[in-house]
Amino acid sequence: MREAARTACISPTFFHSWRCHSNLIFTKDTIGLKRSACGEYFGDKIDRILRNHSGCLKTFNIDYYGTHGFTGTSYFDRWLQIALKAGIEELTLVLSEAKQKYNFPCSLLSDGVRNSLRYLRLQFCALHPTVELGPLRSLKSLYLWRVSITWNELECLIFNSLTLELLDLISCPQIECLKLPCALQRLSALSVLACERLKVIESKAPNLSSLYLCGNWLDFSLVETLPIKELELQQTNLIWDARAKLPSLMPNIETLAIQSSREVYILHNVGCCRTAVYMVKLGSYLVYLIHDIVLVQVVDAPMLPTKFLHLKHLTITVRSGAIVFRACDYFSLVSFLDASPSLETLILDVTQRRMVHESIFADSQLRHMPEHRHGHLKNVKISGFNSAKCVVELTCYILKNAVSLECLTLDTIYGSRCDDQGEDNRCTPMTDGILMEIPGTLGYQNTH
């Protein structure tokens, strides 16, 4: 956009075409806003552009997250009146956190807008649709991040968005219930992250095949078969449940990613252990969301006869923090390999902030599992590779049994210790103890 503005000063013809530009994306970068610039300067620039625009837009994107000194409330209604016309396809409104959230004007969603709008993303807004909203006949993707909206209001929005294919909810604190009707025939992906008051999820959407759930506890005690093909879960005490129960509950799963920052087992009936149990239902799928877990103990992956017959891509993240009750036995993850005859890609993150396992350099023998040939496993990556004996045992098992292995990557650096998306690009330091053992660990692995 900066280049277009410069050219417009020279060419009247291009200036006219720029006024009719159908895709407007306003961020700190696109309008040349420096870090030290006042937030009001951001609003003034956008205001001048929109006042001179023809109003025929397909994409309208405002992202001023992190811009200080600018509330924008005096501008937003006017900008949206210009942008929300028949023909608009994508609307993104990413605001900054404020004490009083901007109330998105649903009244601007006219019949013409509802016929053309395909993508809607709101962040740090308030959204209060009513039954008078009317159907959004083309809406396929809906992203709500830190949006103030109740379940009744979300239900109204969902029931008017029957062409929806993707629903993404992040940190929407007022939502206590989520019900997806069978009329959502096209809905294939659901993502729910850190909705702390969410108690019930119920889905009858027949083609829901991708589920991402983070920030809540998932209990599989009352679950029936689901047609899920892609599943990503982030929570504690996940390894045992995933291995023991997922094969029968989700027999068609092809891509599985499970992450646990501290692999634990909940001790029930203990006075100091407080839990809050909530129910989740996906079709016939009933699970619970549990909060405020206090007392924990580790559980490893069990060896079971059940199989992930269609699983091709598996990612497991089991990290040990500064406080560990008993470290996870990574060698037990062999159970996932033996249960996945079609597995092609395996990614493991076994990062440890400090060594909590028995070291390979201790005077002890390696454990061995019965041979089980894996004819499809081609790519394996282990991040946070260290001198823990159970990590080396797992690696040796893979080298011995993955007969079609094409690439094995042993990354001694933390899998995600560096934040490459932030402005500071900071990395979490590794402890001296782990750094000192890395060369010897790799040397040991090479000889075995």
C-alpha positions as CSV (number, residue, x, y, z in Angstrom):
1,M,0.0,0.0,0.0
2,R,2.9,2.4,0.7
3,E,4.2,1.8,-2.8
4,A,0.7,2.4,-4.2
5,A,0.5,5.7,-2.4
6,R,3.8,6.9,-3.7
7,T,2.9,6.0,-7.2
8,A,-0.5,7.8,-6.8
9,C,1.3,11.1,-6.3
10,I,2.8,10.8,-9.7
11,S,0.1,9.1,-11.8
12,P,-3.5,10.5,-11.6
13,T,-4.6,7.3,-13.5
14,F,-3.2,5.1,-10.8
15,F,-4.6,7.3,-8.1
16,H,-8.1,6.7,-9.5
17,S,-7.4,2.9,-9.7
18,W,-6.1,2.9,-6.1
19,R,-9.4,4.5,-4.9
20,C,-11.2,1.5,-6.4
21,H,-8.7,-1.0,-4.9
22,S,-10.9,-4.0,-3.7
23,N,-8.6,-5.4,-1.0
24,L,-7.6,-3.1,1.9
25,I,-5.3,-4.5,4.6
26,F,-4.4,-2.0,7.3
27,T,-1.6,-3.0,9.8
28,K,1.2,-1.1,11.4
29,D,3.5,-2.4,8.6
30,T,1.3,-1.6,5.6
31,I,0.7,2.0,6.6
32,G,4.3,2.5,7.7
33,L,3.6,3.1,11.4
34,K,6.8,3.2,13.5
35,R,7.0,1.8,17.0
36,S,7.3,5.3,18.5
37,A,4.4,6.7,16.5
38,C,1.2,7.8,18.2
39,G,-1.7,5.4,17.8
40,E,-4.0,8.3,16.6
41,Y,-1.7,8.6,13.6
42,F,-2.8,5.0,12.7
43,G,-6.4,6.1,12.7
44,D,-5.9,9.3,10.8
45,K,-4.2,7.5,7.9
46,I,-6.9,4.9,7.6
47,D,-9.6,7.5,7.8
48,R,-8.1,9.6,5.0
49,I,-7.9,6.5,2.7
50,L,-11.4,5.3,3.4
51,R,-12.9,8.8,2.9
52,N,-11.5,8.8,-0.6
53,H,-12.4,5.2,-1.4
54,S,-15.2,4.2,-3.7
55,G,-16.5,1.8,-1.2
56,C,-16.5,-1.4,-3.4
57,L,-14.5,-3.9,-1.3
58,K,-13.9,-7.6,-1.2
59,T,-11.4,-7.7,1.6
60,F,-11.3,-5.3,4.6
61,N,-8.7,-6.0,7.2
62,I,-7.8,-3.8,10.2
63,D,-5.2,-5.1,12.6
64,Y,-3.8,-2.7,15.1
65,Y,-3.1,-5.2,17.9
66,G,-0.4,-3.7,20.2
67,T,-0.8,-0.2,18.9
68,H,-0.9,2.1,22.0
69,G,-2.8,5.4,22.4
70,F,-5.6,4.6,20.0
71,T,-9.0,3.3,20.9
72,G,-10.6,3.7,17.5
73,T,-14.1,3.8,18.8
74,S,-14.7,7.2,17.1
75,Y,-13.7,5.7,13.7
76,F,-14.9,2.1,13.6
77,D,-18.6,2.7,12.9
78,R,-17.8,5.0,10.0
79,W,-15.2,2.7,8.6
80,L,-17.5,-0.3,8.7
81,Q,-20.3,1.6,7.1
82,I,-17.9,2.2,4.1
83,A,-16.6,-1.4,4.1
84,L,-19.7,-3.4,4.7
85,K,-21.5,-3.3,1.4
86,A,-22.8,-6.0,-0.9
87,G,-19.8,-7.8,-2.4
88,I,-17.6,-7.8,0.7
89,E,-16.1,-11.3,1.2
90,E,-13.6,-11.1,4.0
91,L,-13.8,-9.0,7.2
92,T,-11.0,-8.9,9.8
93,L,-11.2,-6.6,12.8
94,V,-8.3,-7.2,15.2
95,L,-8.3,-4.6,18.0
96,S,-6.2,-4.1,21.1
97,E,-7.3,-5.1,24.6
98,A,-9.3,-2.4,26.3
99,K,-11.4,-2.0,29.4
100,Q,-14.5,-1.4,27.3
101,K,-14.7,-3.5,24.1
102,Y,-15.9,-2.2,20.9
103,N,-19.5,-3.3,20.2
104,F,-19.6,-4.7,16.6
105,P,-22.6,-3.3,14.8
106,C,-24.6,-6.3,13.6
107,S,-27.1,-3.9,12.1
108,L,-24.6,-3.2,9.3
109,L,-24.8,-6.9,8.2
110,S,-27.4,-6.1,5.5
111,D,-28.9,-8.7,3.2
112,G,-26.4,-7.9,0.5
113,V,-23.5,-8.3,3.0
114,R,-24.8,-11.5,4.4
115,N,-25.1,-12.9,0.9
116,S,-21.4,-12.3,0.1
117,L,-19.5,-12.5,3.4
118,R,-17.4,-15.6,3.4
119,Y,-14.8,-15.0,6.2
120,L,-15.3,-13.2,9.5
121,R,-12.6,-12.7,12.1
122,L,-13.1,-10.6,15.2
123,Q,-10.7,-10.0,18.1
124,F,-11.2,-8.0,21.3
125,C,-14.7,-7.0,20.3
126,A,-18.2,-7.4,21.7
127,L,-20.7,-9.3,19.5
128,H,-24.4,-9.4,20.3
129,P,-26.4,-10.8,17.4
130,T,-30.2,-11.2,17.8
131,V,-32.8,-13.3,16.1
132,E,-33.4,-10.5,13.6
133,L,-29.9,-11.0,12.2
134,G,-30.9,-13.1,9.2
135,P,-29.0,-15.9,7.4
136,L,-25.3,-15.4,6.4
137,R,-25.7,-17.5,3.3
138,S,-22.0,-17.6,2.3
139,L,-20.1,-17.6,5.6
140,K,-17.5,-20.4,5.6
141,S,-15.0,-19.4,8.3
142,L,-15.7,-17.8,11.7
143,Y,-12.9,-16.8,14.1
144,L,-13.8,-15.3,17.5
145,W,-10.8,-14.4,19.6
146,R,-11.5,-12.8,23.0
147,V,-14.9,-11.8,21.9
148,S,-17.6,-11.0,24.5
149,I,-20.5,-13.1,23.3
150,T,-22.9,-15.4,25.3
151,W,-23.9,-18.9,24.3
152,N,-27.4,-17.7,23.3
153,E,-25.9,-15.0,21.0
154,L,-23.4,-17.5,19.5
155,E,-26.2,-20.0,19.0
156,C,-28.1,-17.3,17.1
157,L,-25.0,-16.6,14.9
158,I,-24.4,-20.4,14.3
159,F,-28.0,-21.2,13.3
160,N,-27.8,-18.4,10.8
161,S,-24.5,-19.7,9.3
162,L,-25.4,-23.1,7.9
163,T,-22.7,-22.9,5.2
164,L,-20.0,-22.8,8.0
165,E,-16.9,-25.0,7.4
166,L,-14.6,-23.8,10.1
167,L,-15.3,-22.5,13.6
168,D,-12.5,-21.2,15.8
169,L,-13.2,-20.0,19.4
170,I,-10.3,-18.6,21.5
171,S,-10.7,-17.1,25.0
172,C,-14.3,-16.3,24.8
173,P,-15.0,-16.2,28.6
174,Q,-18.8,-15.9,28.5
175,I,-19.4,-19.1,26.5
176,E,-20.5,-21.9,28.9
177,C,-22.1,-24.1,26.3
178,L,-21.5,-24.9,22.6
179,K,-24.1,-26.9,20.6
180,L,-23.6,-27.5,16.9
181,P,-26.7,-28.7,15.1
182,C,-26.9,-31.4,12.4
183,A,-27.9,-28.6,10.0
184,L,-24.2,-27.7,9.8
185,Q,-23.6,-30.2,7.0
186,R,-20.4,-28.5,5.8
187,L,-18.7,-28.0,9.2
188,S,-15.5,-30.0,9.1
189,A,-13.2,-28.2,11.6
190,L,-13.7,-27.1,15.2
191,S,-11.1,-25.4,17.4
192,V,-11.7,-24.4,21.0
193,L,-8.9,-22.8,23.0
194,A,-8.9,-21.5,26.5
195,C,-12.7,-20.9,26.9
196,E,-12.5,-21.2,30.6
197,R,-16.2,-21.2,31.4
198,L,-17.1,-23.7,28.7
199,K,-18.9,-26.7,30.4
200,V,-20.6,-28.5,27.5
201,I,-19.8,-29.1,23.9
202,E,-22.4,-30.9,21.9
203,S,-22.0,-31.5,18.2
204,K,-24.3,-33.3,15.8
205,A,-22.5,-31.9,12.7
206,P,-22.2,-35.0,10.5
207,N,-19.0,-34.1,8.7
208,L,-16.9,-32.8,11.6
209,S,-13.5,-34.4,10.9
210,S,-11.0,-32.1,12.6
211,L,-11.0,-31.2,16.3
212,Y,-8.6,-29.1,18.3
213,L,-9.1,-28.7,22.0
214,C,-6.8,-26.8,24.3
215,G,-7.1,-25.5,27.8
216,N,-9.5,-28.0,29.2
217,W,-9.3,-31.5,30.5
218,L,-10.7,-34.2,28.2
219,D,-12.1,-37.3,29.9
220,F,-13.1,-40.2,27.5
221,S,-15.2,-42.1,30.0
222,L,-18.5,-41.8,28.1
223,V,-17.3,-41.5,24.5
224,E,-18.7,-43.3,21.5
225,T,-17.3,-43.6,18.0
226,L,-16.5,-40.3,16.1
227,P,-15.6,-39.8,12.4
228,I,-12.7,-37.6,13.4
229,K,-9.6,-37.8,11.0
230,E,-7.5,-35.0,12.5
231,L,-7.2,-34.5,16.3
232,E,-5.1,-32.1,18.3
233,L,-5.3,-32.1,22.1
234,Q,-3.3,-30.1,24.6
235,Q,-3.7,-30.9,28.3
236,T,-2.2,-32.9,31.2
237,N,-2.6,-36.6,31.7
238,L,-3.1,-37.2,28.0
239,I,-0.7,-40.0,27.0
240,W,-2.5,-42.8,28.9
241,D,-6.0,-41.8,27.7
242,A,-4.9,-41.2,24.1
243,R,-3.3,-44.7,23.8
244,A,-5.9,-46.6,25.8
245,K,-9.1,-45.1,24.4
246,L,-8.7,-43.2,21.2
247,P,-8.3,-46.3,18.9
248,S,-11.8,-47.4,19.6
249,L,-13.3,-44.0,19.9
250,M,-11.8,-42.5,16.7
251,P,-11.0,-45.5,14.5
252,N,-10.6,-43.3,11.3
253,I,-8.0,-41.0,12.7
254,E,-5.2,-40.2,10.3
255,T,-3.4,-37.3,12.0
256,L,-2.9,-37.1,15.7
257,A,-1.1,-34.4,17.8
258,I,-1.1,-34.6,21.5
259,Q,0.7,-32.3,23.9
260,S,1.2,-32.5,27.6
261,S,3.4,-30.1,29.5
262,R,3.5,-32.4,32.5
263,E,2.3,-36.0,32.1
264,V,0.2,-36.8,35.2
265,Y,-2.5,-38.9,36.7
266,I,-5.3,-37.3,38.8
267,L,-5.6,-38.7,42.3
268,H,-9.3,-38.7,43.2
269,N,-10.7,-38.7,46.7
270,V,-7.8,-36.7,48.1
271,G,-8.7,-33.9,50.4
272,C,-6.3,-31.4,48.8
273,C,-7.3,-32.2,45.3
274,R,-10.0,-29.9,44.0
275,T,-11.6,-30.6,40.6
276,A,-14.4,-29.1,38.6
277,V,-15.9,-31.5,36.2
278,Y,-17.7,-30.4,33.0
279,M,-19.3,-32.4,30.2
280,V,-18.5,-32.4,26.5
281,K,-20.7,-34.1,23.9
282,L,-19.8,-34.5,20.2
283,G,-22.7,-36.3,18.6
284,S,-22.8,-39.3,20.9
285,Y,-19.5,-38.2,22.2
286,L,-19.5,-37.4,25.9
287,V,-16.5,-36.2,27.7
288,Y,-15.7,-33.9,30.6
289,L,-13.7,-30.7,31.0
290,I,-11.9,-30.6,34.4
291,H,-10.3,-27.5,35.9
292,D,-8.2,-26.7,38.9
293,I,-6.2,-29.9,39.3
294,V,-3.9,-29.8,42.3
295,L,-2.4,-33.2,43.2
296,V,-0.9,-35.3,40.4
297,Q,1.2,-38.4,39.6
298,V,2.7,-39.6,36.3
299,V,1.2,-42.3,34.1
300,D,3.0,-43.9,31.1
301,A,1.6,-45.2,27.8
302,P,0.2,-48.7,28.3
303,M,0.9,-51.7,26.0
304,L,-2.5,-52.7,24.5
305,P,-3.7,-54.8,21.6
306,T,-5.9,-51.9,20.1
307,K,-4.7,-50.3,16.9
308,F,-4.7,-47.0,15.1
309,L,-5.2,-48.7,11.8
310,H,-5.3,-45.5,9.6
311,L,-2.9,-43.3,11.6
312,K,-0.2,-41.8,9.3
313,H,1.1,-38.7,11.1
314,L,1.8,-38.7,14.9
315,T,3.1,-35.8,17.0
316,I,3.7,-36.3,20.7
317,T,4.9,-33.5,23.0
318,V,5.7,-34.5,26.6
319,R,7.7,-31.9,28.4
320,S,9.1,-31.9,31.9
321,G,9.0,-28.7,33.8
322,A,10.9,-27.5,36.8
323,I,8.6,-29.6,39.2
324,V,8.1,-33.2,38.4
325,F,6.4,-35.9,40.5
326,R,7.8,-38.7,38.4
327,A,9.1,-38.3,34.9
328,C,7.3,-39.9,32.0
329,D,9.0,-43.1,30.7
330,Y,9.5,-42.1,27.0
331,F,10.3,-45.7,26.1
332,S,6.6,-46.5,26.8
333,L,5.8,-44.5,23.7
334,V,6.8,-47.6,21.7
335,S,3.2,-48.6,22.4
336,F,2.0,-45.9,19.9
337,L,4.3,-47.2,17.3
338,D,3.3,-50.8,17.6
339,A,-0.4,-49.7,17.5
340,S,0.1,-47.8,14.2
341,P,0.9,-50.1,11.3
342,S,0.4,-47.3,8.7
343,L,2.5,-44.7,10.4
344,E,4.6,-42.6,8.1
345,T,5.8,-39.6,10.1
346,L,6.6,-39.4,13.8
347,I,7.5,-36.2,15.6
348,L,8.5,-36.3,19.3
349,D,9.3,-33.4,21.7
350,V,10.9,-34.7,24.9
351,T,12.2,-31.4,26.1
352,Q,13.4,-31.2,29.7
353,R,14.4,-28.1,31.6
354,R,16.5,-30.3,33.9
355,M,17.5,-33.9,33.8
356,V,14.9,-35.9,35.8
357,H,15.5,-39.4,34.2
358,E,18.2,-41.9,34.7
359,S,21.1,-41.0,32.5
360,I,22.5,-43.3,29.8
361,F,25.9,-42.8,31.4
362,A,24.8,-44.6,34.5
363,D,25.9,-48.2,35.0
364,S,22.7,-49.9,33.7
365,Q,21.6,-52.0,30.8
366,L,19.3,-50.8,28.0
367,R,15.8,-52.3,28.0
368,H,14.6,-54.0,24.9
369,M,11.1,-54.6,23.4
370,P,10.2,-57.5,21.1
371,E,11.0,-56.8,17.5
372,H,8.1,-55.3,15.6
373,R,8.8,-54.3,12.0
374,H,7.4,-50.9,10.9
375,G,7.4,-50.9,7.1
376,H,5.8,-47.5,6.5
377,L,7.7,-45.3,8.9
378,K,9.9,-43.0,6.9
379,N,10.5,-39.8,8.8
380,V,11.2,-39.4,12.5
381,K,12.2,-36.2,14.4
382,I,13.0,-36.1,18.1
383,S,13.3,-32.6,19.6
384,G,14.9,-32.0,23.0
385,F,17.0,-35.2,22.5
386,N,19.0,-35.8,25.7
387,S,20.9,-38.3,27.7
388,A,17.9,-39.8,29.4
389,K,18.2,-43.6,29.1
390,C,14.5,-44.0,28.1
391,V,15.0,-41.5,25.2
392,V,18.0,-43.4,24.0
393,E,16.1,-46.7,24.3
394,L,13.2,-45.3,22.3
395,T,15.6,-44.1,19.6
396,C,17.4,-47.5,19.4
397,Y,14.1,-49.2,19.0
398,I,13.2,-47.0,16.1
399,L,16.5,-47.5,14.4
400,K,16.2,-51.2,14.7
401,N,12.6,-51.7,13.7
402,A,11.8,-48.9,11.2
403,V,13.0,-50.8,8.1
404,S,11.9,-48.1,5.7
405,L,13.3,-45.2,7.6
406,E,14.6,-42.4,5.3
407,C,15.3,-39.6,7.7
408,L,16.0,-39.5,11.5
409,T,16.6,-36.1,13.1
410,L,17.9,-35.8,16.6
411,D,17.5,-32.2,17.6
412,T,19.2,-31.5,21.0
413,I,17.7,-28.0,21.1
414,Y,14.3,-27.4,22.7
415,G,11.6,-28.0,20.1
416,S,9.9,-24.6,20.6
417,R,12.2,-22.8,23.0
418,C,12.5,-19.8,20.6
419,D,9.6,-17.4,19.9
420,D,10.1,-16.6,16.2
421,Q,6.8,-14.8,16.0
422,G,7.5,-12.1,18.6
423,E,9.3,-8.9,18.0
424,D,12.1,-9.7,20.5
425,N,12.9,-13.2,19.1
426,R,13.9,-14.4,22.6
427,C,14.9,-18.0,23.4
428,T,14.6,-19.9,26.6
429,P,18.2,-20.8,27.8
430,M,19.2,-24.4,28.2
431,T,20.7,-25.6,31.5
432,D,24.4,-26.2,31.8
433,G,23.8,-29.8,32.9
434,I,21.9,-30.7,29.7
435,L,24.4,-28.8,27.5
436,M,27.3,-30.7,28.9
437,E,25.7,-34.1,28.3
438,I,24.7,-33.5,24.7
439,P,28.0,-34.4,22.9
440,G,28.3,-37.6,24.8
441,T,24.7,-38.6,24.2
442,L,25.0,-38.2,20.4
443,G,28.3,-40.1,20.5
444,Y,26.6,-42.9,22.4
445,Q,23.7,-43.0,19.9
446,N,26.1,-43.2,17.0
447,T,27.7,-46.3,18.4
448,H,24.4,-48.1,19.1
